Amino acid sequence: MSPLAAWRSYSRDARCFLSGAILLELGHAFLWVLQNLYVRSLGYGDTEAGQVLAASGLGVVLATFPAASLYDKLGPRRSLMLSSVGASLSLAGLACSEQLPYLLLFGALQGASFTLHRVVSAPFLVTASKPTERTSLFGAEMATHSIASMIGLSVAGILAGSLQSSGLTNDSALRTTLILGAVASLCSLPFYNNITTQKSPDEESAGLTRRRMFAVLAPARWKLWWRLALPHTIIGLGAGLTIPFINLYFTDRFHMPKSELGLVMGTSQLTMTLGLLAIPWTVRRLGLLKSTILSEGLSLPFFLILAFTVDIRWALLAFVFREALMNLSHPMWRNLMMELTPREWRAAVNGVTMLAWSAGWAISNQLGGQLIENSAGWFGADTDGYVAPMLLTTTLYVGAIALEAIFFWNVRHLGRSQPPGVVHLDDTPS
């Protein structure tokens, strides 16, 4: 089925959701490529930029469980509208703020708003689609995310660079572009307002779901959740040290202008989108665990190249492939996690692992900024402070990969063609 035919086959509510998600993701892409540059333009250093990023991560952590409760009380339409308004307000508030406390406040609001959107998305798409089209619809959501990110990252960089070339100061050009991103996010509101789908009967038992979200943390369930959450936490810690600062890396080390920076980050999204096509083929031959480990492991040499190279060509090549390979592991890991979890605990475990990754990310954001600001000169010719956090990130990734292999090697065939059977972590004595 062609993409256009698939689009037409989706329900009206699913099309409204995807349309709104495109606009919301465009605004988020503006924030992703420009936030650190804007914080710096106000006279702050990398430590403060890390604090704003950490505030966003804290917003994710604090909003994860309340978001499920909001969805229970408000339903999908109003929850999505609330996330749209919150995302737009956080972007505009960040752009209009100059004092650090306000930057932290709107950073936290941004994290909370997108968390609400992520929590609502999966159950809404299940309810708004037929069983025969769900795989296609979830794939369309992922493609929507990647393509909107690619366009938004590219446009934001070009727009900010053009505004500065036209005579605006650096901070004014960045502020104006961020406000335009806020407008794009707000334009998702009419699409979400047109949604009519209500929660399914299964979701009406959300009180039970919320109890499960906390009950899974009980000692009797530790064997289930900590083996899933620990690698996720370590990867979040590693990612938070460097990934949010990649725009500063290219700016500091290679003096890359904003217009080119957005194109580079957008290209990484395109590469990842193309790489998604290889996932079914790889999983059928290797299984979910080996495919996840392979994707993560292949990304590590590219991270080392990023750390030490002073050649822009090698840096660009390494960034694009590192982004694609590491991000490709996420859907495979999520699939493995769901396969290993008994059906009645999937929502709970998904929430706990999401919380674990976000906590790691929030903790390491501030440390990453401090390392960049203070570690220049620790490694020979390193003059910009990016080698130390990138080496630490690589080390943490190696540790997470090792734990994944240790914890789940007994189910390494899961996902392969004709797998030997599904093994649930919860089937073994606690």
Secondary structure, DSSP 8 states (H G I E B T S, - for coil): --HHHHHHHS-HHHHHHHHHHHHHHHHHHHHHHHHHHHHHHTT--HHHHHHHHHHHHHHHHHHHHHHHHHHHHHHHHHHHHHHHHHHHHHHHHHHT--SHHHHHHHHHHHHHHHHHHHHHHHHHHHHTS-GGGHHHHHHHHHHHHHHHHHHHHHHHHHHHHHHHHTT--HHHHHHHHHHHHHHHHHTTHHHHHT------GGGGGHHHHHHHHHHTTSGGGHHHHHHHHHHHHHHHHHHHHHGGGHHHHHHHHH---HHHHHHHHHHHHHHHHHHGGGHHHHHHHH-HHHHHHHHHHHHHHHHHHHHH---HHHHHHHHHHHHHHHHHHHHHHHHHHHHHS-GGGHHHHHHHHHHHHHHHHHHHHHHHHHHHHH-TTSSTT--SS-HHHHHHHHHHHHHHHHHHHHHHGGGTTTTSSS-S----GGGS--
